[in-house]
Amino acid sequence: MTEPLYPRLILDVLANVRYPGNGKNIVELEMVTGDDLRIDGRHVELSLHFSKPTDPFAASLVKSVQAALKTFIAPDVEATVNTLFPSMAEKAQEAPVLPGVKNIIAVSSGKGGVGKSTVAANLAVALAREGYRVGLLDADIFGPSVPKMFGVEDEPVYMSETPDGRRLIEPLERYGVKILSIGFLVEKDAAVLWRGSMASNALKQLITEANWGELDYFLLDLPPGTSDIHLTVVQTVALTGAVVVTTPQEVALADARKGISMFQGEKVGVPILGLIENMAWFTPEQHPDERYYIFGREGGVALARKLGLRLLGQIPLVCSIAESGDAGEPIAARDTVAGMAFVHAARELTEAVAERHDTLPPTTRVELKH
C-alpha cells in the first residue's frame, strides 16, 4: 500500500538535506517550513528560502531535495521546488545604515532659543571625556551652529575612498568628537534657501555618505520644532532614543510636550531617553552659590515627573557657557561647575540608554505610509 504524504513526513525527510555552506539541515535553518508545503496526491510543491540575492548552492540544493523525497519516501514522489531570494531592495532595507554605530540619539527641542545646540555640543564633548567614541551631526540644516561652537567654521572638508571604491565625506574631529555640519558646505554668512526635499537629501548624504566609523554614541542635533527633517531622520536611521531640551518657561514647556508627543506617537515610536532643563537658573560667576530663577523654577523637573520621564540634568545659565561656545571651546571640556553639569547629564544619558536596551526591543527605521 502506498504511504500517504503529509507535512510532518515531508519535513522529517527534508531534515536529512544539509545546506553545503554550513552543514546544517534546511529545516533547522528554516529554509523550508510546513507553511511552504502543498501536497496533491503524489506531488509535493515547496519553497526554499535563501538569505542572499544569489546563492551558489541553490541549484544543487533543489536536486538534493527532489532526490531525498524519492529516496526516503518513494520513487513515484514528484517534487516542484521553488527558490525564493530576497530582492536587493529588501536587503537594503534590512541592512543597518550605520553598522559601526551602537547608539543613535536625537537631541531635540520644541522651540528655538532654548540652547539645544549648545546642549548637544557639550553632551558630545562630555561623552568623549568619559571615554566613549562619539559623533555629532549638525542636522539643523537651516541654522547650523556646530561649526562655530567647535571653532571649525573655516576648516575644509575632504573626501576619502573606501576599499570597495565608495567616496565618503571625512568628519572633522575636535575634543574627541567626530563632527559634520551642512555649515561646512555652504557660505557661513549665507542663508540656506532650500526646499524641504533638498534639505532632506542633504541630511541623508551627511548621514549615509560620511565615514563615521565605529561610534558608541552618534548625536543628531535636530532643528527646533517638528519638520520634514525629523521625518527624514526617523526614516533613515533607527534612533535609539531622543533627548528633549527645554527651559523652565511655560511657553518652552508647552512646545516640549509637542516634540515629545511626536517621538512617542504611534507612527514614530521613538523612546524618550530624558529631558534636560537648560537655563534652569542664573548664577553669577562671582557668586556660584546664588541662584536666580529668571525663566521660572523647575518647570522641566515638573514636566519630567508628570510624563514619567528621566530628568537627565539641569544646566545653569552662566556667561561662561555662551562665551565658550562663541570661542569654539565647549564648556564641557573644562573642569568648571558648568562643565561638570554637562558631564553629569552625559552620565545620566548613558544610564538611560542602558535601561532602554534592557527594557525595550531594538529600534528599527520608521516606515511612514501616506
C-alpha positions as CSV (number, residue, x, y, z in Angstrom):
1,M,0.0,0.0,0.0
2,T,1.3,3.4,-0.9
3,E,2.2,5.6,2.1
4,P,0.2,8.8,2.2
5,L,2.0,12.1,2.1
6,Y,1.6,14.6,4.9
7,P,3.6,17.7,6.0
8,R,5.3,16.2,9.1
9,L,6.6,13.3,6.9
10,I,8.0,15.7,4.3
11,L,9.7,17.8,6.9
12,D,11.3,14.8,8.6
13,V,12.7,13.7,5.2
14,L,14.0,17.2,4.4
15,A,15.8,17.3,7.7
16,N,18.3,14.9,6.0
17,V,19.1,17.6,3.5
18,R,22.0,19.8,4.6
19,Y,23.0,23.2,3.3
20,P,26.5,22.9,2.0
21,G,27.5,26.4,3.3
22,N,27.4,25.4,7.0
23,G,26.4,21.7,7.2
24,K,23.1,22.4,9.0
25,N,19.8,20.9,7.7
26,I,17.4,23.1,5.8
27,V,14.6,22.6,8.3
28,E,16.7,23.7,11.1
29,L,17.8,26.7,9.1
30,E,14.1,27.4,8.4
31,M,14.8,27.4,4.7
32,V,11.6,25.4,4.4
33,T,8.6,25.2,6.7
34,G,5.2,23.5,6.9
35,D,3.6,26.7,5.6
36,D,5.6,26.2,2.3
37,L,4.3,22.8,1.6
38,R,1.5,21.9,-0.9
39,I,0.6,18.3,-1.3
40,D,-1.6,17.0,-4.2
41,G,-1.6,13.2,-4.3
42,R,1.9,12.1,-5.0
43,H,3.0,15.6,-5.9
44,V,4.7,17.9,-3.5
45,E,5.3,21.6,-4.1
46,L,7.6,23.5,-1.7
47,S,9.7,26.7,-1.5
48,L,13.3,27.1,-0.4
49,H,14.1,30.5,1.1
50,F,17.7,31.8,0.6
51,S,19.2,34.6,2.6
52,K,21.2,36.1,-0.3
53,P,20.0,37.5,-3.6
54,T,22.2,34.9,-5.3
55,D,23.3,31.6,-3.7
56,P,25.9,29.3,-5.3
57,F,24.2,26.2,-3.7
58,A,20.7,26.9,-4.9
59,A,20.6,24.5,-8.0
60,S,22.3,21.7,-6.2
61,L,20.0,22.0,-3.2
62,V,16.9,21.7,-5.4
63,K,18.3,18.4,-6.7
64,S,19.1,17.2,-3.2
65,V,15.5,17.9,-2.1
66,Q,14.0,16.1,-5.0
67,A,16.3,13.1,-4.5
68,A,15.6,12.9,-0.8
69,L,11.9,12.7,-1.3
70,K,12.3,9.9,-3.8
71,T,14.9,8.0,-1.7
72,F,13.3,8.3,1.7
73,I,9.6,8.1,0.8
74,A,9.0,6.5,-2.7
75,P,10.4,6.8,-6.2
76,D,7.0,8.0,-7.5
77,V,7.0,11.2,-5.4
78,E,7.3,14.2,-7.7
79,A,8.5,17.5,-6.3
80,T,8.3,21.0,-7.6
81,V,10.9,23.2,-5.7
82,N,10.6,26.9,-5.9
83,T,13.6,29.1,-4.9
84,L,12.9,32.4,-3.2
85,F,15.6,35.1,-2.9
86,P,15.4,38.5,-1.2
87,S,15.4,41.4,-3.6
88,M,18.2,44.0,-3.4
89,A,15.6,46.5,-2.1
90,E,14.7,44.2,0.7
91,K,18.3,43.6,1.6
92,A,19.0,47.4,1.6
93,Q,16.0,47.9,3.9
94,E,17.3,45.2,6.3
95,A,20.9,46.4,6.4
96,P,21.8,48.9,9.1
97,V,22.6,52.3,7.7
98,L,25.5,52.8,10.2
99,P,26.6,49.3,11.1
100,G,29.5,50.6,13.2
101,V,27.3,52.9,15.4
102,K,25.9,51.5,18.7
103,N,23.6,54.2,19.7
104,I,22.0,57.0,17.6
105,I,20.4,59.7,19.7
106,A,18.4,62.7,18.6
107,V,18.7,65.9,20.5
108,S,15.5,67.9,20.0
109,S,13.6,70.9,21.3
110,G,10.0,72.1,20.8
111,K,11.1,75.6,20.0
112,G,14.2,77.6,19.2
113,G,16.2,79.6,21.7
114,V,16.4,77.0,24.4
115,G,20.0,76.2,23.9
116,K,19.5,72.8,22.1
117,S,22.6,73.0,20.0
118,T,24.7,74.2,23.0
119,V,23.4,71.1,24.9
120,A,24.1,68.8,22.0
121,A,27.7,70.0,21.5
122,N,28.5,69.8,25.2
123,L,26.9,66.5,25.7
124,A,29.0,65.1,22.8
125,V,32.2,66.5,24.4
126,A,31.2,65.2,27.8
127,L,30.6,61.7,26.5
128,A,34.0,61.8,24.8
129,R,35.6,62.9,28.1
130,E,34.0,59.8,29.7
131,G,35.9,57.7,27.2
132,Y,33.2,57.0,24.6
133,R,33.7,57.2,20.8
134,V,31.3,60.0,19.8
135,G,30.0,61.6,16.6
136,L,27.9,64.7,16.3
137,L,25.9,65.6,13.2
138,D,24.5,69.2,12.9
139,A,21.1,68.3,11.4
140,D,19.8,71.8,11.8
141,I,20.1,72.4,8.1
142,F,18.7,76.0,8.1
143,G,20.6,77.2,11.2
144,P,23.8,75.2,11.6
145,S,25.8,76.4,14.7
146,V,28.1,73.4,15.5
147,P,31.0,74.7,13.3
148,K,31.2,77.9,15.4
149,M,30.9,76.1,18.7
150,F,33.8,73.8,17.8
151,G,35.9,76.6,16.2
152,V,36.0,74.9,12.8
153,E,34.0,77.4,10.6
154,D,36.8,77.8,8.1
155,E,38.0,74.2,8.1
156,P,38.0,72.4,4.7
157,V,36.1,69.1,4.3
158,Y,37.8,66.2,2.5
159,M,36.6,63.1,0.8
160,S,38.2,59.6,1.3
161,E,37.9,56.4,-0.7
162,T,37.0,53.1,0.9
163,P,38.5,49.7,-0.2
164,D,35.3,49.0,-2.1
165,G,35.5,52.2,-4.1
166,R,33.0,54.4,-2.2
167,R,33.8,58.0,-1.8
168,L,32.9,59.3,1.7
169,I,33.0,62.6,3.5
170,E,35.5,62.7,6.3
171,P,34.1,64.2,9.5
172,L,36.3,66.7,11.4
173,E,37.5,65.7,14.8
174,R,37.7,68.1,17.8
175,Y,37.7,67.4,21.5
176,G,37.4,63.7,20.7
177,V,34.2,64.2,18.8
178,K,33.7,63.5,15.1
179,I,31.6,66.3,13.7
180,L,29.8,67.2,10.4
181,S,27.5,70.0,9.5
182,I,25.9,71.5,6.5
183,G,27.6,74.6,7.6
184,F,30.9,73.1,6.3
185,L,29.4,73.0,2.8
186,V,27.8,76.5,2.4
187,E,28.9,80.0,2.9
188,K,28.9,80.7,6.7
189,D,27.1,84.1,6.3
190,A,24.7,83.0,3.6
191,A,21.1,81.8,4.3
192,V,20.3,78.3,3.3
193,L,17.3,78.7,0.9
194,W,16.3,75.1,0.2
195,R,13.0,73.4,-0.2
196,G,12.2,70.6,2.2
197,S,13.3,67.8,-0.2
198,M,16.6,69.4,-0.9
199,A,17.3,69.8,2.8
200,S,16.3,66.2,3.5
201,N,18.5,64.9,0.7
202,A,21.5,66.9,2.1
203,L,20.9,65.4,5.5
204,K,20.7,61.9,4.2
205,Q,24.1,62.4,2.5
206,L,25.7,63.6,5.7
207,I,24.4,60.5,7.5
208,T,24.9,57.8,4.9
209,E,27.8,59.1,2.8
210,A,30.2,60.0,5.6
211,N,33.0,58.0,7.2
212,W,31.6,57.8,10.7
213,G,33.4,54.5,11.5
214,E,32.9,52.9,14.9
215,L,31.0,55.0,17.4
216,D,29.5,54.4,20.8
217,Y,27.2,57.4,20.6
218,F,26.1,59.3,17.5
219,L,24.2,62.5,18.4
220,L,22.0,64.3,15.9
221,D,21.3,68.0,16.7
222,L,17.9,68.4,15.1
223,P,16.1,71.7,14.1
224,P,13.7,73.1,16.7
225,G,10.0,72.1,16.4
226,T,8.8,69.3,14.1
227,S,9.5,69.2,10.4
228,D,10.5,67.2,7.3
229,I,14.0,66.9,8.8
230,H,12.6,65.0,11.8
231,L,10.7,62.6,9.5
232,T,13.8,62.1,7.3
233,V,15.9,61.2,10.3
234,V,13.5,58.6,11.7
235,Q,13.1,57.1,8.2
236,T,16.8,57.0,7.5
237,V,18.2,55.6,10.8
238,A,17.0,53.6,13.7
239,L,17.1,56.0,16.6
240,T,18.0,54.6,20.0
241,G,16.0,57.4,21.5
242,A,15.6,61.2,21.8
243,V,16.7,63.8,24.4
244,V,14.4,66.8,24.6
245,V,15.8,70.2,25.7
246,T,13.6,72.8,27.3
247,T,13.9,75.8,29.6
248,P,11.7,76.2,32.7
249,Q,9.5,78.7,30.9
250,E,5.9,77.7,30.4
251,V,6.0,78.6,26.7
252,A,9.0,76.3,26.1
253,L,7.4,73.5,28.2
254,A,4.3,73.6,26.0
255,D,6.4,73.2,22.9
256,A,8.5,70.5,24.5
257,R,5.3,68.5,25.1
258,K,4.6,68.6,21.3
259,G,8.0,67.4,20.5
260,I,7.7,64.6,23.0
261,S,4.3,63.7,21.5
262,M,5.8,63.5,18.0
263,F,8.5,61.0,19.0
264,Q,6.2,58.9,21.2
265,G,3.4,58.9,18.5
266,E,2.2,55.6,17.2
267,K,3.7,56.1,13.7
268,V,7.1,57.1,15.0
269,G,7.6,55.3,18.3
270,V,11.0,56.6,19.3
271,P,11.7,56.3,23.1
272,I,12.3,59.5,25.1
273,L,15.6,58.9,27.0
274,G,15.0,62.0,29.1
275,L,14.7,65.8,29.5
276,I,17.4,68.4,30.0
277,E,16.3,71.6,31.6
278,N,18.6,74.3,30.2
279,M,18.9,77.8,31.7
280,A,17.5,76.3,34.9
281,W,18.7,79.3,37.0
282,F,21.1,82.2,36.7
283,T,24.3,82.0,38.7
284,P,26.7,85.0,38.8
285,E,30.2,83.8,38.1
286,Q,31.4,85.7,41.2
287,H,28.8,84.2,43.4
288,P,28.5,80.5,42.4
289,D,26.2,79.6,45.3
290,E,23.5,82.1,44.4
291,R,20.6,81.1,42.1
292,Y,18.1,83.4,40.4
293,Y,15.2,81.6,38.6
294,I,14.8,84.0,35.7
295,F,12.7,81.7,33.5
296,G,10.7,80.0,36.2
297,R,11.6,77.4,38.7
298,E,11.9,73.7,37.9
299,G,9.4,73.7,35.1
300,G,11.4,70.9,33.3
301,V,11.6,68.9,36.6
302,A,7.8,69.1,36.9
303,L,7.3,68.1,33.3
304,A,9.6,65.1,33.5
305,R,7.8,64.0,36.7
306,K,4.3,64.4,35.1
307,L,5.2,62.5,32.0
308,G,7.2,59.8,33.8
309,L,10.5,60.7,32.1
310,R,14.0,60.8,33.4
311,L,15.5,64.2,34.1
312,L,19.0,64.0,32.7
313,G,20.2,67.3,34.2
314,Q,19.7,70.9,34.9
315,I,22.1,73.3,33.2
316,P,22.6,76.7,34.8
317,L,22.5,80.0,32.9
318,V,26.1,81.3,33.2
319,C,28.1,83.5,30.9
320,S,30.9,81.1,30.5
321,I,28.7,78.6,28.6
322,A,27.8,81.1,25.9
323,E,31.3,82.6,25.9
324,S,32.9,79.2,25.4
325,G,30.6,78.3,22.6
326,D,31.3,81.6,20.8
327,A,35.1,81.0,21.2
328,G,34.8,77.5,19.8
329,E,35.7,75.8,23.1
330,P,32.7,73.9,24.5
331,I,32.5,74.4,28.3
332,A,32.2,70.6,28.9
333,A,35.9,70.3,28.1
334,R,36.7,72.2,31.3
335,D,36.5,71.2,34.9
336,T,34.2,74.0,35.9
337,V,30.8,73.9,37.7
338,A,29.1,74.4,34.3
339,G,31.3,71.9,32.6
340,M,30.6,69.3,35.2
341,A,26.8,69.9,34.8
342,F,27.1,68.5,31.3
343,V,29.3,65.6,32.4
344,H,26.6,64.7,34.9
345,A,24.0,64.9,32.2
346,A,26.1,62.6,29.9
347,R,26.4,60.0,32.7
348,E,22.7,60.1,33.2
349,L,22.2,59.7,29.5
350,T,24.4,56.6,29.4
351,E,22.3,55.1,32.2
352,A,19.1,55.9,30.3
353,V,20.4,54.2,27.2
354,A,21.4,51.1,29.2
355,E,17.9,51.0,30.8
356,R,16.3,51.5,27.4
357,H,18.2,48.5,25.9
358,D,17.3,46.3,28.9
359,T,13.6,47.1,28.8
360,L,12.7,47.8,25.1
361,P,13.2,45.9,21.8
362,P,15.9,47.0,19.3
363,T,15.0,50.1,17.3
364,T,14.0,50.0,13.6
365,R,13.7,52.6,11.0
366,V,10.2,54.2,10.8
367,E,8.1,53.4,7.7
368,L,5.5,56.2,7.2
369,K,2.9,55.3,4.7
370,H,0.7,58.1,3.2
